[in-house]
Amino acid sequence: MSQASSPRLFPQAEFLRDGRHNGPRIAGAGSHSIIDCFECGFRHALPLPDPAALEEEYRQNYYADEKPSFIAHAGEDQDWFVLAQTDRLEAFERRLGAGRRRLLDIGCGPGFFLKTAIARGWQAHGIEPSRQAAAHARSLGAAVTEDFFNAQSAPALGRFDAVNLTNVLEHVPNPIDVLTRAIGLIEPGGVLCVGVPNDFSPFQIAARGALGIGEWWVAPPHHLNYFDFDSLAALLGRLGVADQERTTSFPMEAFLMMGENYTDDPALGRACHDRRKRFDFAMELAGLKEVRRNFYRALAGQGIGREAVIIATKPQAT
């Protein structure tokens, strides 16, 4: 059982079962409970939503209703995004060597990662269910399939040297199926990168326990799955990808422990976000790119950071 669901942190955890899913209830929001599922090996919501209704939400409404300012803010942040995107692409290139530059970005959103990859010479393709996001990605010059990544759409996409999934697995009812399908599209010796929110992290637990701040990161039905580094790494290992490396982004929760509760103040949240951007830019301008990268690797090694990002290699065929 994970640290987050240890008896000390959840002394009276109720045990829930729904079909094959079973485990202690560790959090909840509205009509949903979050369990640390013994069957899946990671935390997720119960009950899981109807897949057809969820697909309609993401195809039609997500960016319009739930994230109306996301594309605009993401555009404002693009110079900052490029730092992490370049870190990721350089890690791919080190693992792949020369001449292997076919990339699939699953859930590519507005297409900013694709844009950075194309500028570095990658043959990059995205798949994205949201009409608004897919249209924006195409406006940046990216090739995008407007669809969900599923058993019907995946075979037509082809084969790739690298597959990226950023902020996807937390949204889908069956992340194991998504990962299995994604790995199946990677050529032997190719690279998989998965990035998810790092939830029930040590800093979140500290902010909740010491400061009494609520579980702001629990957000069903949009966030169904709650990974940390260890549960994500274990799942990838079970699916056969190895040689894993971990990294993260600035731990936003640190601001909470310095007295800046942004969880119910969007303006303060944006101000804290701008400060973490300035930190990364300052390191880059000082010529300390590798120090910045090593800093985030070190945080990831302690389970700390806003994201859990793992880069791994698909074994060569035997």
C-alpha positions in Angstrom: 0.0 0.0 0.0 1.3 3.5 -0.8 2.5 6.0 1.8 -0.5 8.2 1.2 -2.9 5.5 2.3 -0.9 4.3 5.3 -2.8 3.8 8.6 -1.2 6.9 10.1 -2.6 9.2 7.4 -5.9 7.4 7.0 -6.6 5.8 10.4 -10.3 5.0 9.7 -10.2 4.3 6.0 -13.4 2.6 4.7 -12.8 -0.3 2.4 -14.8 -0.1 -0.8 -15.4 -2.6 -3.6 -17.0 -2.0 -7.1 -16.6 -5.0 -9.4 -12.9 -5.8 -9.7 -11.9 -2.5 -8.1 -11.3 -2.6 -4.3 -9.3 -0.8 -1.7 -9.4 1.7 1.2 -11.2 5.0 0.6 -8.6 7.7 1.0 -10.5 10.8 -0.2 -13.7 12.0 -1.8 -15.5 14.8 -3.6 -19.2 15.0 -4.3 -20.6 11.6 -5.2 -17.1 10.2 -5.9 -14.7 8.3 -3.6 -11.0 7.9 -4.2 -9.6 4.5 -3.4 -6.1 3.1 -3.3 -7.0 0.2 -5.6 -5.4 -3.2 -4.9 -6.3 -4.4 -8.3 -5.0 -1.5 -10.4 -2.0 -0.6 -8.2 -2.9 3.2 -8.2 -5.5 5.5 -6.7 -8.6 6.2 -8.7 -12.2 7.4 -8.4 -15.3 5.3 -7.8 -17.7 5.1 -9.4 -16.1 5.5 -12.8 -18.2 7.6 -15.3 -20.0 6.3 -18.3 -17.4 6.3 -21.1 -19.8 7.6 -23.8 -20.7 10.6 -21.6 -17.1 11.3 -20.8 -16.1 11.2 -24.5 -18.8 13.7 -25.3 -17.6 16.0 -22.6 -14.0 16.0 -23.8 -14.9 16.2 -27.5 -17.4 19.1 -27.2 -17.2 20.9 -23.9 -13.9 20.6 -22.0 -12.0 23.5 -23.4 -15.1 25.6 -23.8 -16.7 25.1 -20.4 -14.1 23.7 -18.0 -10.9 25.3 -19.4 -12.1 28.4 -21.3 -8.8 30.3 -20.7 -6.4 27.4 -20.9 -5.3 27.9 -24.6 -4.8 31.6 -24.0 -2.8 31.0 -20.8 -0.8 28.2 -22.5 0.1 30.6 -25.3 1.3 33.1 -22.7 3.4 30.4 -21.1 4.9 29.0 -24.3 8.4 30.4 -23.8 8.4 28.6 -20.4 6.9 25.4 -21.8 9.7 25.3 -24.3 12.3 24.7 -21.5 10.6 21.5 -20.3 9.7 20.4 -23.8 13.3 20.8 -24.9 14.4 18.8 -21.8 12.1 16.1 -22.8 13.0 16.0 -26.5 16.8 16.0 -25.7 16.2 13.0 -23.4 14.4 11.2 -26.3 17.3 12.1 -28.6 19.9 10.8 -26.2 18.1 7.5 -25.9 17.3 7.1 -29.6 20.4 8.2 -31.3 20.5 9.7 -34.8 17.8 9.3 -37.4 14.9 8.2 -35.2 12.6 11.2 -35.1 9.0 10.0 -35.4 6.9 11.2 -32.5 3.3 10.8 -31.5 1.8 13.1 -28.9 -1.3 11.5 -27.4 -3.8 14.1 -26.1 -1.7 16.8 -27.8 -4.0 19.6 -26.7 -3.3 23.0 -28.4 -0.2 21.6 -30.0 2.6 23.4 -28.3 4.8 20.3 -27.7 4.3 19.3 -31.4 5.4 22.8 -32.4 8.6 22.6 -30.4 9.3 19.1 -31.7 8.8 20.1 -35.4 11.2 23.0 -34.9 13.8 20.5 -33.8 13.3 18.4 -36.9 11.0 15.7 -35.6 8.2 14.2 -37.7 5.5 14.8 -35.2 1.9 13.8 -35.2 -0.8 14.4 -32.5 -4.1 12.9 -31.6 -6.6 15.0 -29.7 -10.4 14.7 -29.1 -11.2 18.3 -28.5 -12.2 20.2 -31.6 -11.0 23.6 -30.2 -7.6 22.2 -29.2 -7.1 20.2 -32.4 -7.9 23.2 -34.5 -5.4 25.3 -32.5 -2.7 22.7 -33.0 -3.3 22.6 -36.7 -3.0 26.4 -36.7 0.6 26.0 -35.4 1.4 23.7 -38.4 1.0 20.4 -36.6 -0.6 17.3 -38.2 -3.4 16.2 -35.8 -5.9 13.4 -35.8 -9.1 14.7 -34.2 -10.2 11.6 -32.2 -9.9 9.7 -29.0 -6.9 7.4 -28.7 -8.7 4.0 -28.7 -8.8 0.6 -30.3 -10.4 2.1 -33.4 -8.1 5.1 -34.0 -4.7 3.7 -32.8 -3.9 1.3 -35.6 -4.3 4.0 -38.3 -1.7 6.2 -36.6 1.3 4.1 -37.6 4.5 3.3 -35.7 6.7 5.7 -33.8 10.1 6.1 -32.2 8.7 8.1 -29.3 5.3 8.4 -27.8 4.4 11.2 -25.3 1.4 11.4 -23.0 1.2 14.5 -20.9 -1.8 15.1 -18.6 -3.8 12.3 -20.2 -3.8 9.3 -17.8 -5.6 11.2 -15.0 -8.6 11.8 -17.3 -9.3 8.3 -18.8 -11.4 5.5 -17.3 -8.8 2.8 -18.1 -5.2 4.1 -18.1 -3.8 0.6 -18.3 -5.5 0.1 -21.7 -4.3 3.5 -22.9 -0.7 2.7 -22.0 -0.8 -0.8 -23.4 -2.1 0.6 -26.7 0.5 3.4 -26.7 3.4 1.0 -26.0 2.2 -1.1 -28.9 2.8 1.7 -31.3 6.4 2.2 -30.3 9.2 0.6 -32.3 11.6 -1.7 -30.3 14.1 0.4 -28.6 11.8 3.4 -28.8 10.9 5.8 -26.0 7.8 6.4 -23.9 7.2 9.5 -21.8 4.4 9.8 -19.4 3.6 12.9 -17.4 0.8 13.1 -14.8 0.0 15.3 -11.8 2.0 14.1 -8.8 -0.9 13.6 -6.4 -1.0 12.7 -2.8 2.6 13.8 -2.8 4.6 14.6 0.4 4.1 18.3 0.0 0.4 17.9 -0.6 0.1 15.7 2.5 2.1 18.3 4.5 -0.2 21.1 3.4 -3.2 19.1 4.3 -2.0 17.8 7.6 -0.1 20.7 9.0 -2.0 23.6 7.5 -5.5 22.1 7.2 -5.8 22.9 3.5 -8.4 20.7 1.8 -7.6 18.1 -0.8 -7.7 20.6 -3.7 -6.1 18.2 -6.1 -9.0 15.7 -5.9 -11.2 16.7 -8.8 -13.5 14.0 -10.2 -14.9 13.4 -12.7 -12.3 15.3 -14.7 -9.4 13.7 -12.7 -10.2 10.1 -12.3 -6.7 8.6 -11.6 -4.2 9.8 -9.0 -0.6 8.7 -9.6 2.6 9.4 -7.8 6.1 8.5 -9.0 6.1 5.0 -7.5 2.7 3.9 -8.6 3.3 5.2 -12.2 6.8 3.6 -12.3 5.4 0.3 -11.1 2.6 0.3 -13.7 5.1 1.0 -16.5 7.3 -1.8 -15.2 4.4 -4.2 -15.3 3.8 -3.2 -18.9 7.3 -4.0 -19.9 9.1 -0.6 -20.3 12.4 -0.3 -18.6 15.4 2.0 -18.0 13.2 4.6 -16.4 14.3 8.1 -15.5 12.2 10.5 -13.4 11.9 14.3 -13.5 9.3 16.9 -12.4 8.4 20.5 -12.4 8.6 23.2 -9.6 6.6 22.1 -6.6 3.8 24.6 -6.5 2.7 23.2 -3.1 5.8 24.9 -1.6 4.0 28.2 -1.9 1.3 26.9 0.4 3.8 26.1 3.1 5.1 29.6 2.8 1.7 31.0 3.6 0.4 31.6 0.1 -2.8 29.6 -0.2 -3.6 29.8 -3.9 -6.1 26.9 -3.8 -9.1 29.2 -3.6 -7.6 32.3 -5.1 -7.0 32.0 -8.9 -5.2 35.4 -9.1 -2.7 34.3 -6.4 -2.3 31.0 -8.1 -1.4 32.7 -11.4 1.1 34.9 -9.5 2.7 31.9 -7.9 2.9 30.2 -11.3 4.6 33.3 -12.7 7.2 33.1 -9.9 8.1 29.5 -10.7 8.4 30.5 -14.3 10.9 33.2 -13.3 12.9 30.6 -11.3 13.3 28.4 -14.4 14.1 31.4 -16.7 16.7 32.6 -14.2 18.5 29.3 -14.2 18.4 29.2 -18.0 19.7 32.7 -18.4 22.5 32.0 -15.9 23.7 29.1 -18.1 22.7 26.6 -15.4 20.4 24.4 -17.5 22.0 21.2 -16.3 21.8 22.4 -12.7 18.1 23.0 -13.2 17.6 19.6 -14.7 19.5 17.9 -11.9 17.5 19.9 -9.3 14.2 18.5 -10.7 15.6 15.0 -11.0 16.6 15.2 -7.3 13.2 16.4 -6.3 11.6 13.6 -8.3 13.8 11.1 -6.4 12.1 12.2 -3.2 8.6 12.1 -4.7 8.4 15.9 -4.8 7.2 18.1 -7.6 4.0 19.1 -9.2 4.3 16.5 -12.0 5.4 12.9 -12.0 7.3 12.5 -15.3 8.8 9.2 -16.3 10.8 8.5 -19.5 11.4 4.9 -20.3 12.6 2.7 -23.2 10.7 -0.2 -24.9 13.0 -3.2 -25.0 14.5 -4.3 -28.2 12.7 -7.3 -29.8 14.2 -10.6 -28.9 
